[in-house]
């Protein structure tokens, strides 16, 4: 079968590409970077270079696909980040419809049940809706938790301030996901194609509180009793902007932090009472984190 994979050679897309090729399928990879062509071809796939913001490009790139993996790449300079995410979702839906594709595995997020108030995930809610509006298309939305890899952005905070923190409370349980577990779930779904209609699958590698996360990551880098510090929303926003994030991105992440603090982010996860549990736990990630910290 022929698959089209978005997300270039990201931490999730690349393992998907490898597994599909290993199973004898043809794979086209969407990337915006011409420099990725050689790497993509080295995996046994073909590259299609263009922008997911270009609906006409996607219609051509999706031609001949039996199944699609969709994800929205980050765009740090978007004037309206949620609207940008939604636009990409509409473009995906249009290209899927134009090519009469019947199977889609879509990377969404925990919190995507909410139309607003969850930062960039509010945009992913709109992506889910765009795909769900397609008739006679089987769509599986994968909703992982907070990526372990997001903590790499806090290395500077730990080194320079000796703390780990955000506008989340230290004892609020967080649903955490590792990109390797997400990639495995996505690849397995694409190979099996055993989902029908519009379905949701939650993915959780671990469930830990921020205080536990600070403790485990701190010990991994040689800092005993690394504290988790809860910032006010205003402090969180200002700190992100000071660290170099654009106002729009910082505001969206701060809004997501509020939703995590209030429990709105994970409310549907707990209502469903089921999730695919991954293999990578916080302690496993801590060794990777320590490597990056000490590099």
N, C-alpha and C positions, 0 to 999 in steps of 0.2 A: 504494500500500500504506500501511497504517497502522503507525507505529512508536511505541514508548514509550521515552523516554530518561531514565535516572536521572542524578543529579549536578547537577541544576538548570542554572545558567549558568556552570559551572566552565570552567577553561581547556581541558579536553578536550571536555566535553559541548556547549558552545556552538558550536564549529566543526562538530560532527557535526550538530546541529540545522540549522544554516544550509545544509549541503550536502544534507541530505535534503529540505528545503523547496525548495531551488533545483531539485531533480530532480523536483518535482511530487508529493511524498508528503505525507501528513498526519502530524503529529508531536504527541504529547502529552509534556509535560515534567514529571517529578516534582520537586517542590521543597518544602522545609519552610518557606519564607519567603514570606509573603503579599505582601511588597513586590516580589517578582520577577515578579508576574503581568503587569504592564504591559510589562516588558522582554521577557518570553517571547512575549507576543502580538505585540509589534512585530517579532519574527522570523518571524511567520506560523505560529506554533505555538499550542497550547492548554496551559494550566497545570492541574496537578492538585496541590493543596496538602495535604500530609500527611507523616507520618513513615514512613521505611522500617523502623522498629521495629514498626510496626502492620501485622500480616499481613492483617487484614481490609481495611484501606485499600488495600494493594497488589493484592489480588485484584480489587477494584473498578476500580482505576486501570489495571490491565493488560488489562481487558476489550476485546476487539476488535482487539488488536494482532497483527500478522503476525510481527513481530520485535521484540526487546528489546535495549537496551544496558544492562548492569548494571555498577555500580561501588558500592563501599561508602564513603560520605562519612566523613571523620574525625570522631571523637567524643572530644574531649580530656578529658572528665570521666568516661569509662567506668571503672568500678571494676575490670573485667577486660576489657582492650581486645581481646584475642584472642577471648574468648567473645562480645563484642559483635559483632565482625566476622562471626563464624560464625553468629550469630543472624540477622543481616541476610541472609546467604546462604541460610539455611533459609527465611526469609520470601520471598525472591525465588523459590526453587524451588517453594514451595507455590503462589504466585500464578501462576507459569508453568504448573504442572500443572493448576490449577483452570481456566485459560483455554485449555488445549490449544494453547499456543504452541509452534511447532516450530523457531524460530531464535533463538539468543541469542549476542550478542557480549559477553564478560565481561572487564572490566579486572582483571587479576591483577598479578603482579609476578615478576621474576626472583627465584629463591629459593623459589617456591611449590611446588617439588617436595618440600620438606622439611616434615614434619608438626610439627616443633618446632625451637627454637633459632635462629629467624630473625626474632625480634621480631614486629611486627604482620603480617608476611608469613605467619607460621604460621596466622593467622586466615584469610588468603586461600587457603591450602592447603585449609582446611575449606570455604570457599566453593566452590572448584573441585569438591570431592568432592560437595557438596550438589547442584550442577548436573549433575555426571556421573551421579548416581544417577537422574536423570530418564530415563525410557524413551522412545525414539523422538523425542528432541529433539536437534537439531544445535547443539552448543555450541563456540564458538571462544574459547579463553582467550588473551588478549593478555598477554604477560609482558615489559613494558618494564624497562629498567634504572633506576638511580638518577636521579631527576628533576633536571635542571639547576636548576629553580626552587627546589629545597631549599637551594641555596647562598645564597639571599636571607636565610635565617635567620642566616647567619654574618657579615652586614654589620657588626653591632655588635662582634663579635670582632675583625674586621680594623681597625675604626676605633679601638677602645679598647685593644687588646692588640698590634696590629701583626702578628698571626699568623692562619693558617687551620689548623684541625686537628680531629681527632676521635680515637677509639680505633682507627683504621685506620692501617696502615703506609704510609709515603710512596711506596713503589715497587710496591705492589699495584695491578695494573690494575683499574680500575672500568669497568663497563658503564654508559653514561650515555644518557639519553633526554630529548628535548624534547617538551613536551606537544603542540606542533603536529604533530610527526611521529606521535605516538600517535593524535591525533584523525583524521589523514588515513587511517591504517591501519584504524581502527575504522569510519569512514564508508565507505570503499571496501568493507570486508567486509559491511557492512549493505546496501549497494546491490547487491553481486554475489550474496550468499547462495550462494556456491559451495563452502562447506565442509560436510563430512558427518561425522556421528558426534561424537566428543569429541576436539577437536584443540587443539594448542598452537602459538602463533606468538610467537617472541621478537622484540623490537624494540630496536634499538640505533642511537642517533644518533651516538655516538662511543665510543671506548675510550681512556681516559687514566689515568695514575697520579695519586694525590693531589698529588704534588710538581709534576707538570705543571699540574694544575688551579690550584694556588696561584700558580704562576709566571704563567700566562696571565691569571687574574683580577687578580692584583696589578698587572701591567703595564697592564691596562685601566683601573685606578683610580689610576694614577700612582705605584705602589709597586714599585720594582724589587726583585727577590729576596725577594718575600713568602715566608716560610718555612712549610712544613707541619710542624706539631708533633703528634707522636703522644702522646695522653694515655693514662694507665692507665685501665682500665675504671672504677675507683673515681673517678678525677678526671673522667672523662667524665660519669658519672652525677651527681656533685655539681655540676658546671658547668651541666648542663642544668636541674637543679632550681633552682640559683641564678638562672638566666636566666628562670625563671618557669614552666617546664614541670611538670605534675603528676608525682608519683613514678611512677605507672603508665606514663605515656607515656615518661618519661626512661629507665626500666628497659627498656622494649621497644626503644627506639632504641639503647640501649647494647648490648643483646643482638644486634641487627641488625649493629652495628659489629663485634662479635666474629666473626659469620659472614662478614662481608666480609673481615676480617683473615685468617681461616683459609682462605678460599677456598671455604667451603661454600655461600655465597650464590650463586656463579656456576658451581658445578661442573657442573650440568646444561646450562647455556648452552654451555659449551665441549664437552661430550659430544655435543650435538646438531649442532654445527659448521654451523649455519645460522641466519640471522636476517634480518629485514627491516631494511635499513639506511636510516636517515633522512637528511634533507638538512641538518639543523642541527648544526653542529660546535661544539666548545668555543669557538673564536674568534668564531663568530657570537653565541653566548650571551653572551660577555664584553662585547660592546657594550651589550646589554640590561642586564646586571649593573651596568655602569658608570653607566648612566642612573639605576638605582635607588639606587646607592651615593651618587651626587651630588645626588639629589633633596632 
